[in-house]
Amino acid sequence: MMMSEIPVLKPLLEVSGLKVAYGAVEALKGVDLAVGKGQIVTLLGANGAGKSSTLNALVGLAGKKAGRVSFNGRDVSGLAPEQIVRLGMTLTPEGRRIFPSLTVDEHLLLGGAMHKARGAISEVREDMLSRFPILKERLTQKAGSLSGGEQQMLAIARSMMSSPDLLLLDEPSLGLAPQVVDLIFDLIAGLRQKGLTILLVEQNVSLSLEIADAGYVMANGRVVLSGTAAELRNSTEIQGAYLGA
């Protein structure tokens, strides 16, 4: 399998030998990857390959682990999730994980609770409402009454309230209608254009490789394939397994 060196001019995230176990089950078996500042990098693979476990481990939410996670030149391997968020890395989890009884505005304020500069929360909130205008219309609405696409936008905006340098996105298109998926991917690409670095886990391989700079393919808790987005799109292995060629 192709393992091309991914060009990373200025690494923001570097992961080496990452292992995660849940009891006797070894979910990650020595994952190595890197994400350059300003890049979108995608993690691809079948269900159970270890993609979500990788994201959870990066923000301190995984089980027993070994290996090193370096973020912005600092070893964050043993830090608590709230410390990692304050340093500038945040996760939008699979399934959105919104609180149905809280309003849109309450979610945004909750997301801003870990902001590095507490005085900037109102400014960031206004920025989020300009980026996600539908949320401005739904500001006092209970999150549980939003559509699936609106809930996904809210989950991303909540994560963005901490003004992260690196956003981890876990299956943002899951369960959404095709036209909403296109909208979410346009939003993700727009966030990168504003300078945000993104590590994306996504089942929609075709769309992921359209907006990504590079990618890693995982299987059985390991990285088995890597390369630029163009290399992966042209790979016979990717075409046969994921793109229907």
Disulfide bonds with the S-S distance in Angstrom:
none
